[in-house]
Structure formats: structure tokens, C-alpha cells
Amino acid sequence: MTPQIDLFLSPHPDDLVYSAFAEIIERRNKRAAVVFFNASRFTRWGILPKNLVTIMRTIEEVLILSSLGLRTSFLWLEDSSTRSAEVDKDEVAFSLDKFRGRVRSLFCPLALTGHPDHVMVRNVAVDYWLRCRNRPRISFYEDLPYAARIDGVDNQVEGCVKRLSKVCADLSVRYKPLSVDLFRRKLFFSRLYLTQNDQTRLLEKHGKELGQRCGSSYAEKYVCTPEQECLH
């Protein structure tokens, strides 16, 4: 039988650690990640040469995700800070075909803010999910740190759920608890993205607010289809 994997799709380096850390840590299946837009010019020090930033950001992501047990591949697409042409969604979607028949659970961004890179990854994930004969569970993770800055973020999530429910039936909001120790690990790994601004204050504030909703110290939020056994 083909080994089943949990597949994590990330628009940029750092999105998975910020937004889906608990699921990465607690999954017992084989895990893989695909990072789409790792070619960039954006750093905490401003806009720098693309080749330099891309190398730095990619190395950070390889070291961090591999230490968390994820096998990571990169699509080397230019992010919104550097590209001048539209991305071909069909060509990007083709890159996921190598996982067909092996995915047990699929994780992708909810794209709350409408960021074009996040929307692209979400749409590719939904299209992939729809093409699966026996569909894996798909979970849309909250886009952090962006979601932590949105006033009335619950209304934004509700709007996304309504739109996505037209193609992904039976979606529901789920909170994933994190203990104090696990959240400290999340903050530790988030600080390892040295090229990026430190987001730990926003992550901690938002994580506490979500934790209060599910009786935990901290939590992450996901929008998911029902859990079911997936045999492709």
C-alpha cells in the first residue's frame, strides 16, 4: 500500500510555522511541505537583491522545516515583491501531481487578506482536492501574522467559509490547542526566521485569544472538511 502523507502547502517561507505549527508537530504520518513563492526581495532590512534574499530565505526554511520533520520542496516562484508577470495557476497545479494518491490530509492558507500569493496557493489546493477520487481532509489554516492584525477577523473567516463552502461542503471552524511548552517551541522556531520581522508578540496575543475559546493556554484556528479515512 502506498504510504499516506500529510501535505502542507505554504505561500512563503515562515507561513507554516506561524500558522500551522501544532498540526506539523502532532502529526504522526509522513509529512511533506511545498513552498511556492520562495524567490523574494523582502527582508526586515528593506528590499535587497533577489538572489541574495532568495538564498537566505530558502536556507532558513530548509533548516527549520527539516528540524520539524518535514521534507520540503520549493517551486522557486517570485513573490509579489519581485514578480512582474502573472503566475500560471495550471502550471503551478501540475507540481502537486506527484503527490496524487498519497495525501491523507491537506493543509493550505485560508487567504483572509486576499494576498495574491496566499489566494493562489489556496486555489491550487482546492483544485487539487477536487480532482482527488477519494478526497483527503482539507484544512485551511489562518494566515498569521496577518490575521492577528485584522479587526473583526471572525467576520473575515466567516466570509471565507461561505465562499469556500460553495466548492468544499461541510466546512467548520476548529481550534487546535497548544500547551505553554508547545507554544514556546512555536515562538522559538518563528524567531529563527532572521531575515524577517519578529512576530512573536502578535502570535502570542492572538494565540492566547484563541486558547480562551477552547479552554487551552493557546490555540490555532483552522477551517476544515470532516475527518474521514482516505483511501485513494
NUBA-460333 format. One line per 5 residues: number of its first residue (from 1); their letters; for each residue x, y, z of N, C-alpha, C. Coordinates in nm, 2 decimals. Example, Ala and Ser with C-alpha at 12.3 -4.5 7.8 and 13.67 -1.06 7.14 Angstrom:
// residues 2
1) AS) 1.32:-0.57:0.78:1.23:-0.45:0.78:1.32:-0.33:0.78  1.28:-0.22:0.71:1.37:-0.11:0.71:1.29:0.00:0.79 .
END
This chain:
// residues 232
1) MTPQI) 0.08:-0.12:0.00:0.00:0.00:0.00:0.09:0.12:0.00  0.05:0.23:-0.08:0.13:0.35:-0.09:0.12:0.42:0.05  0.24:0.46:0.10:0.24:0.54:0.23:0.16:0.67:0.22  0.08:0.69:0.32:0.00:0.82:0.32:0.08:0.93:0.38  0.06:1.05:0.33:0.13:1.16:0.39:0.04:1.28:0.42 .
6) DLFLS) 0.08:1.36:0.51:0.02:1.49:0.54:0.09:1.60:0.46  0.02:1.67:0.37:0.09:1.76:0.28:0.05:1.90:0.32  0.16:1.98:0.35:0.14:2.12:0.39:0.19:2.21:0.28  0.10:2.30:0.24:0.13:2.40:0.13:0.15:2.54:0.19  0.26:2.60:0.15:0.29:2.73:0.21:0.32:2.83:0.10 .
11) PHPDD) 0.25:2.95:0.11:0.29:3.05:0.01:0.43:3.10:0.02  0.48:3.12:0.14:0.62:3.18:0.16:0.69:3.10:0.27  0.82:3.11:0.27:0.89:3.06:0.39:0.83:3.13:0.51  0.81:3.06:0.62:0.76:3.11:0.75:0.61:3.09:0.77  0.53:3.08:0.67:0.38:3.07:0.68:0.34:2.95:0.76 .
16) LVYSA) 0.40:2.84:0.74:0.36:2.72:0.81:0.39:2.72:0.96  0.51:2.77:1.00:0.55:2.78:1.14:0.46:2.88:1.21  0.43:2.99:1.15:0.34:3.09:1.21:0.20:3.04:1.23  0.15:2.96:1.13:0.00:2.94:1.12:-0.04:2.79:1.15  0.05:2.70:1.13:0.01:2.56:1.14:0.11:2.47:1.22 .
21) FAEII) 0.17:2.53:1.32:0.27:2.47:1.40:0.22:2.35:1.47  0.11:2.36:1.53:0.05:2.25:1.61:0.03:2.12:1.53  -0.03:2.14:1.41:-0.05:2.03:1.32:0.08:1.97:1.27  0.18:2.05:1.24:0.31:1.99:1.20:0.37:1.91:1.31  0.36:1.96:1.43:0.43:1.88:1.54:0.35:1.76:1.58 .
26) ERRNK) 0.22:1.76:1.58:0.14:1.65:1.63:0.11:1.54:1.53  0.13:1.56:1.40:0.10:1.46:1.30:0.20:1.35:1.32  0.15:1.23:1.30:0.23:1.11:1.31:0.26:1.04:1.18  0.19:1.08:1.07:0.22:1.03:0.94:0.34:1.10:0.88  0.39:1.04:0.77:0.49:1.11:0.70:0.44:1.24:0.65 .
31) RAAVV) 0.53:1.34:0.66:0.49:1.48:0.63:0.57:1.54:0.53  0.51:1.62:0.44:0.58:1.69:0.33:0.53:1.83:0.32  0.61:1.92:0.28:0.58:2.06:0.26:0.62:2.11:0.12  0.53:2.19:0.06:0.57:2.26:-0.07:0.56:2.41:-0.04  0.67:2.48:-0.07:0.68:2.62:-0.05:0.68:2.68:-0.19 .
36) FFNAS) 0.58:2.77:-0.22:0.55:2.82:-0.36:0.64:2.94:-0.39  0.63:3.05:-0.31:0.69:3.17:-0.35:0.81:3.20:-0.27  0.92:3.13:-0.29:1.04:3.15:-0.21:1.14:3.24:-0.27  1.12:3.29:-0.40:1.20:3.39:-0.46:1.15:3.52:-0.42  1.23:3.60:-0.35:1.19:3.73:-0.29:1.30:3.83:-0.28 .
41) RFTRW) 1.25:3.96:-0.25:1.35:4.07:-0.23:1.32:4.13:-0.09  1.22:4.08:-0.02:1.17:4.15:0.10:1.25:4.09:0.23  1.30:4.18:0.31:1.36:4.14:0.43:1.33:4.24:0.54  1.37:4.22:0.66:1.34:4.31:0.77:1.43:4.44:0.75  1.53:4.43:0.67:1.61:4.55:0.64:1.57:4.62:0.52 .
46) GILPK) 1.46:4.59:0.46:1.41:4.65:0.34:1.43:4.56:0.22  1.41:4.62:0.10:1.42:4.54:-0.03:1.57:4.53:-0.07  1.61:4.40:-0.08:1.75:4.37:-0.12:1.75:4.29:-0.25  1.87:4.27:-0.30:1.88:4.19:-0.43:1.81:4.05:-0.42  1.74:4.01:-0.52:1.66:3.89:-0.52:1.74:3.77:-0.50 .
51) NLVTI) 1.85:3.75:-0.56:1.93:3.63:-0.55:1.98:3.61:-0.40  2.02:3.72:-0.34:2.07:3.71:-0.20:1.95:3.67:-0.11  1.84:3.74:-0.12:1.73:3.72:-0.03:1.67:3.58:-0.05  1.66:3.54:-0.17:1.60:3.40:-0.20:1.69:3.30:-0.14  1.82:3.31:-0.15:1.91:3.21:-0.09:1.89:3.21:0.06 .
56) MRTIE) 1.89:3.32:0.12:1.88:3.33:0.27:1.74:3.28:0.32  1.63:3.32:0.25:1.50:3.27:0.30:1.48:3.12:0.28  1.54:3.07:0.17:1.53:2.93:0.14:1.61:2.84:0.24  1.73:2.89:0.27:1.81:2.82:0.37:1.74:2.82:0.50  1.69:2.93:0.54:1.61:2.94:0.67:1.50:2.83:0.67 .
61) EVLIL) 1.43:2.83:0.57:1.31:2.73:0.56:1.35:2.59:0.56  1.46:2.56:0.49:1.51:2.42:0.49:1.55:2.37:0.62  1.63:2.46:0.69:1.68:2.42:0.82:1.56:2.41:0.93  1.47:2.50:0.92:1.36:2.50:1.02:1.27:2.38:1.00  1.22:2.37:0.87:1.12:2.26:0.85:1.18:2.12:0.86 .
66) SSLGL) 1.30:2.11:0.82:1.36:1.98:0.83:1.38:1.94:0.98  1.41:2.03:1.06:1.42:2.01:1.20:1.29:1.97:1.27  1.18:2.01:1.20:1.05:1.97:1.24:0.99:1.85:1.18  1.08:1.78:1.10:1.04:1.65:1.04:0.97:1.66:0.91  0.98:1.78:0.84:0.91:1.79:0.71:1.01:1.78:0.60 .
71) RTSFL) 0.97:1.70:0.50:1.05:1.70:0.37:0.99:1.81:0.28  1.08:1.91:0.25:1.03:2.03:0.18:1.08:2.04:0.04  0.99:2.08:-0.05:1.03:2.11:-0.19:0.99:2.26:-0.22  1.06:2.32:-0.31:1.03:2.46:-0.34:1.00:2.47:-0.49  0.91:2.56:-0.52:0.87:2.59:-0.66:0.94:2.71:-0.72 .
76) WLEDS) 1.01:2.78:-0.64:1.10:2.89:-0.68:1.02:3.00:-0.76  0.90:3.02:-0.72:0.82:3.13:-0.79:0.86:3.26:-0.72  0.85:3.37:-0.80:0.88:3.50:-0.75:0.75:3.55:-0.67  0.78:3.60:-0.55:0.67:3.65:-0.47:0.63:3.79:-0.52  0.53:3.85:-0.45:0.47:3.97:-0.50:0.56:4.09:-0.49 .
81) STRSA) 0.67:4.08:-0.41:0.77:4.19:-0.40:0.86:4.20:-0.52  0.86:4.10:-0.61:0.96:4.10:-0.72:0.91:4.06:-0.85  0.79:3.99:-0.87:0.75:3.95:-1.00:0.68:4.06:-1.08  0.69:4.04:-1.21:0.63:4.14:-1.30:0.53:4.08:-1.39  0.51:3.95:-1.38:0.41:3.88:-1.47:0.32:3.79:-1.39 .
86) EVDKD) 0.20:3.76:-1.44:0.11:3.67:-1.37:0.17:3.53:-1.36  0.13:3.46:-1.26:0.17:3.32:-1.24:0.07:3.23:-1.31  0.11:3.13:-1.38:0.02:3.04:-1.45:-0.03:2.93:-1.35  -0.15:2.94:-1.30:-0.20:2.85:-1.20:-0.20:2.71:-1.24  -0.23:2.68:-1.37:-0.23:2.54:-1.42:-0.09:2.48:-1.41 .
91) EVAFS) 0.01:2.56:-1.44:0.15:2.51:-1.44:0.19:2.48:-1.29  0.14:2.57:-1.20:0.17:2.55:-1.06:0.10:2.43:-1.01  -0.02:2.41:-1.05:-0.10:2.29:-1.00:-0.04:2.16:-1.04  0.03:2.16:-1.16:0.09:2.04:-1.21:0.20:1.99:-1.11  0.26:2.08:-1.04:0.37:2.04:-0.95:0.32:1.95:-0.84 .
96) LDKFR) 0.19:1.95:-0.81:0.13:1.87:-0.70:0.09:1.73:-0.75  0.09:1.71:-0.87:0.05:1.58:-0.92:0.14:1.46:-0.87  0.26:1.49:-0.84:0.35:1.38:-0.79:0.30:1.33:-0.65  0.21:1.40:-0.59:0.15:1.35:-0.46:0.02:1.28:-0.47  -0.03:1.27:-0.59:-0.16:1.21:-0.61:-0.17:1.07:-0.56 .
101) GRVRS) -0.27:1.04:-0.49:-0.29:0.90:-0.44:-0.22:0.88:-0.31  -0.15:0.98:-0.25:-0.07:0.96:-0.13:-0.11:1.05:-0.02  -0.20:1.15:-0.04:-0.23:1.25:0.06:-0.34:1.21:0.15  -0.32:1.21:0.27:-0.42:1.18:0.37:-0.49:1.31:0.42  -0.41:1.41:0.45:-0.46:1.54:0.49:-0.38:1.65:0.42 .
106) LFCPL) -0.46:1.75:0.38:-0.40:1.86:0.30:-0.42:1.99:0.38  -0.32:2.07:0.39:-0.32:2.20:0.47:-0.28:2.31:0.37  -0.36:2.42:0.38:-0.33:2.53:0.29:-0.38:2.66:0.36  -0.34:2.78:0.31:-0.39:2.90:0.37:-0.53:2.93:0.34  -0.60:3.00:0.43:-0.74:3.05:0.41:-0.74:3.17:0.33 .
111) ALTGH) -0.63:3.25:0.32:-0.61:3.37:0.24:-0.71:3.48:0.28  -0.71:3.50:0.41:-0.80:3.60:0.47:-0.79:3.74:0.41  -0.66:3.78:0.39:-0.64:3.92:0.35:-0.65:3.94:0.20  -0.66:3.83:0.12:-0.67:3.84:-0.02:-0.53:3.86:-0.08  -0.42:3.84:-0.01:-0.29:3.85:-0.06:-0.28:3.75:-0.18 .
116) PDHVM) -0.23:3.80:-0.30:-0.24:3.72:-0.42:-0.16:3.59:-0.41  -0.05:3.59:-0.34:0.02:3.46:-0.32:-0.05:3.36:-0.24  -0.12:3.41:-0.13:-0.20:3.32:-0.05:-0.32:3.27:-0.13  -0.38:3.36:-0.20:-0.50:3.32:-0.28:-0.46:3.21:-0.38  -0.35:3.23:-0.45:-0.30:3.13:-0.55:-0.29:3.00:-0.49 .
121) VRNVA) -0.22:2.99:-0.37:-0.19:2.86:-0.31:-0.33:2.80:-0.26  -0.42:2.88:-0.21:-0.55:2.82:-0.17:-0.62:2.77:-0.29  -0.62:2.84:-0.40:-0.70:2.79:-0.51:-0.64:2.67:-0.58  -0.51:2.66:-0.58:-0.44:2.54:-0.63:-0.47:2.42:-0.54  -0.47:2.44:-0.41:-0.51:2.34:-0.31:-0.65:2.29:-0.33 .
126) VDYWL) -0.74:2.38:-0.35:-0.88:2.34:-0.37:-0.90:2.26:-0.50  -0.84:2.31:-0.61:-0.84:2.24:-0.73:-0.79:2.10:-0.72  -0.67:2.09:-0.66:-0.61:1.96:-0.64:-0.71:1.87:-0.56  -0.76:1.92:-0.45:-0.86:1.84:-0.37:-0.98:1.79:-0.45  -1.03:1.88:-0.53:-1.15:1.84:-0.61:-1.12:1.73:-0.71 .
131) RCRNR) -0.99:1.72:-0.76:-0.95:1.62:-0.85:-0.92:1.49:-0.79  -0.91:1.48:-0.66:-0.88:1.36:-0.59:-1.01:1.27:-0.60  -0.99:1.14:-0.63:-1.10:1.05:-0.65:-1.17:1.03:-0.51  -1.08:0.99:-0.41:-1.13:0.99:-0.27:-1.06:1.10:-0.20  -1.13:1.20:-0.16:-1.07:1.33:-0.12:-1.01:1.32:0.02 .
136) PRISF) -0.89:1.38:0.04:-0.83:1.39:0.17:-0.91:1.49:0.25  -0.88:1.50:0.38:-0.94:1.61:0.46:-0.85:1.73:0.42  -0.92:1.84:0.39:-0.85:1.97:0.37:-0.88:2.07:0.48  -0.77:2.12:0.53:-0.77:2.22:0.64:-0.71:2.35:0.60  -0.79:2.46:0.61:-0.74:2.59:0.58:-0.69:2.66:0.70 .
141) YEDLP) -0.56:2.69:0.71:-0.50:2.75:0.83:-0.52:2.90:0.82  -0.53:2.96:0.94:-0.54:3.11:0.95:-0.41:3.17:0.91  -0.42:3.28:0.83:-0.29:3.34:0.78:-0.23:3.43:0.89  -0.13:3.38:0.96:-0.06:3.46:1.06:0.07:3.50:1.00  0.12:3.62:1.04:0.06:3.71:1.14:-0.05:3.81:1.10 .
146) YAARI) -0.08:3.80:0.97:-0.18:3.89:0.91:-0.31:3.89:0.98  -0.36:3.77:1.01:-0.49:3.76:1.08:-0.50:3.83:1.21  -0.38:3.83:1.28:-0.38:3.89:1.42:-0.39:4.04:1.41  -0.37:4.10:1.29:-0.39:4.24:1.27:-0.52:4.29:1.23  -0.61:4.19:1.19:-0.74:4.23:1.13:-0.84:4.25:1.24 .
151) DGVDN) -0.91:4.37:1.24:-1.02:4.39:1.33:-1.14:4.32:1.28  -1.21:4.25:1.37:-1.32:4.17:1.33:-1.28:4.05:1.24  -1.17:3.98:1.28:-1.12:3.87:1.20:-1.22:3.76:1.19  -1.31:3.74:1.29:-1.40:3.63:1.28:-1.50:3.65:1.17  -1.54:3.78:1.14:-1.62:3.81:1.03:-1.55:3.78:0.90 .
156) QVEGC) -1.43:3.80:0.89:-1.35:3.77:0.77:-1.35:3.62:0.75  -1.32:3.55:0.86:-1.32:3.40:0.85:-1.46:3.35:0.80  -1.56:3.40:0.86:-1.70:3.36:0.82:-1.72:3.38:0.67  -1.68:3.50:0.62:-1.69:3.53:0.48:-1.62:3.43:0.39  -1.50:3.40:0.43:-1.42:3.30:0.36:-1.49:3.16:0.36 .
161) VKRLS) -1.54:3.12:0.47:-1.61:2.99:0.49:-1.73:2.99:0.39  -1.80:3.09:0.38:-1.92:3.10:0.30:-1.88:3.08:0.15  -1.77:3.15:0.11:-1.73:3.14:-0.03:-1.67:3.00:-0.06  -1.59:2.95:0.03:-1.53:2.81:0.01:-1.64:2.70:0.02  -1.74:2.72:0.09:-1.85:2.62:0.11:-1.92:2.59:-0.02 .
166) KVCAD) -1.91:2.68:-0.12:-1.97:2.66:-0.25:-1.90:2.54:-0.32  -1.77:2.52:-0.29:-1.70:2.40:-0.35:-1.65:2.30:-0.25  -1.63:2.34:-0.12:-1.59:2.24:-0.02:-1.71:2.23:0.08  -1.79:2.13:0.07:-1.91:2.12:0.16:-1.87:2.09:0.30  -1.96:2.12:0.40:-1.95:2.08:0.54:-1.82:2.13:0.60 .
171) LSVRY) -1.78:2.26:0.57:-1.67:2.32:0.64:-1.71:2.36:0.78  -1.61:2.35:0.87:-1.64:2.40:1.01:-1.51:2.46:1.07  -1.52:2.55:1.16:-1.41:2.61:1.23:-1.37:2.52:1.34  -1.24:2.49:1.35:-1.18:2.41:1.46:-1.06:2.47:1.52  -1.06:2.46:1.65:-0.94:2.52:1.73:-0.85:2.40:1.77 .
176) KPLSV) -0.72:2.42:1.75:-0.62:2.32:1.78:-0.54:2.38:1.91  -0.56:2.31:2.02:-0.50:2.37:2.14:-0.35:2.35:2.14  -0.28:2.44:2.20:-0.13:2.43:2.22:-0.10:2.46:2.37  -0.03:2.37:2.43:0.02:2.39:2.57:0.12:2.50:2.57  0.15:2.55:2.69:0.25:2.65:2.71:0.38:2.61:2.65 .
181) DLFRR) 0.43:2.49:2.68:0.56:2.44:2.62:0.56:2.43:2.47  0.44:2.38:2.41:0.44:2.37:2.27:0.44:2.51:2.20  0.37:2.61:2.27:0.37:2.74:2.21:0.50:2.81:2.22  0.58:2.78:2.33:0.71:2.83:2.34:0.80:2.78:2.23  0.78:2.65:2.19:0.85:2.60:2.08:0.82:2.67:1.95 .
186) KLFFS) 0.69:2.70:1.93:0.64:2.77:1.82:0.71:2.91:1.81  0.72:2.98:1.92:0.78:3.11:1.92:0.93:3.10:1.89  0.99:2.99:1.95:1.14:2.97:1.92:1.17:2.96:1.77  1.09:2.87:1.71:1.11:2.85:1.57:1.07:2.97:1.48  0.97:3.05:1.53:0.94:3.17:1.45:1.05:3.27:1.45 .
191) RLYLT) 1.12:3.27:1.56:1.23:3.37:1.58:1.35:3.33:1.49  1.36:3.21:1.44:1.47:3.16:1.36:1.47:3.22:1.22  1.35:3.28:1.18:1.35:3.35:1.05:1.42:3.48:1.07  1.55:3.48:1.06:1.62:3.60:1.10:1.61:3.71:0.99  1.57:3.68:0.87:1.56:3.78:0.77:1.42:3.86:0.78 .
196) QNDQT) 1.33:3.81:0.87:1.20:3.87:0.88:1.18:3.94:1.01  1.08:4.02:1.02:1.05:4.09:1.14:1.00:3.99:1.25  1.04:4.02:1.37:0.99:3.94:1.48:0.84:3.95:1.50  0.77:3.84:1.49:0.62:3.84:1.50:0.57:3.78:1.63  0.66:3.76:1.73:0.62:3.68:1.84:0.52:3.75:1.93 .
201) RLLEK) 0.52:3.88:1.94:0.41:3.95:2.02:0.28:3.93:1.96  0.27:3.94:1.83:0.14:3.92:1.76:0.09:3.78:1.78  0.18:3.69:1.76:0.15:3.54:1.76:0.10:3.51:1.90  0.17:3.56:2.00:0.13:3.53:2.14:-0.01:3.59:2.18  -0.03:3.71:2.14:-0.16:3.77:2.17:-0.27:3.70:2.11 .
206) HGKEL) -0.26:3.67:1.98:-0.36:3.60:1.91:-0.38:3.46:1.96  -0.27:3.39:1.98:-0.28:3.25:2.03:-0.35:3.24:2.16  -0.33:3.34:2.25:-0.40:3.34:2.38:-0.55:3.36:2.36  -0.59:3.45:2.27:-0.73:3.48:2.25:-0.80:3.35:2.19  -0.73:3.28:2.11:-0.79:3.16:2.05:-0.80:3.05:2.16 .
211) GQRCG) -0.69:3.05:2.25:-0.69:2.95:2.35:-0.81:2.96:2.45  -0.85:3.08:2.48:-0.96:3.11:2.57:-1.09:3.05:2.51  -1.10:3.03:2.38:-1.22:2.98:2.32:-1.23:2.83:2.33  -1.12:2.76:2.36:-1.12:2.62:2.37:-1.07:2.56:2.50  -1.05:2.65:2.60:-1.01:2.61:2.73:-0.86:2.57:2.73 .
216) SSYAE) -0.78:2.63:2.65:-0.64:2.60:2.65:-0.55:2.72:2.67  -0.43:2.70:2.69:-0.34:2.82:2.71:-0.33:2.90:2.58  -0.31:2.82:2.47:-0.30:2.88:2.34:-0.37:2.79:2.24  -0.39:2.85:2.12:-0.46:2.76:2.02:-0.43:2.82:1.88  -0.45:2.74:1.78:-0.45:2.78:1.64:-0.59:2.76:1.58 .
221) KYVCT) -0.63:2.83:1.47:-0.76:2.82:1.42:-0.75:2.76:1.27  -0.84:2.66:1.24:-0.84:2.60:1.11:-0.99:2.60:1.07  -1.01:2.59:0.93:-1.14:2.57:0.87:-1.12:2.44:0.80  -1.21:2.34:0.83:-1.18:2.20:0.78:-1.30:2.13:0.73  -1.28:2.04:0.64:-1.38:1.94:0.60:-1.38:1.83:0.70 .
226) PEQEC) -1.49:1.75:0.71:-1.50:1.65:0.81:-1.38:1.55:0.80  -1.34:1.49:0.91:-1.23:1.40:0.91:-1.29:1.26:0.87  -1.21:1.20:0.78:-1.26:1.07:0.73:-1.13:0.99:0.69  -1.15:0.86:0.68:-1.04:0.78:0.63:-1.03:0.80:0.48  -0.91:0.82:0.43:-0.89:0.85:0.29:-0.81:0.74:0.22 .
231) LH) -0.87:0.66:0.13:-0.81:0.56:0.05:-0.82:0.60:-0.09  -0.70:0.63:-0.16:-0.70:0.68:-0.29:-0.70:0.56:-0.39 .
END
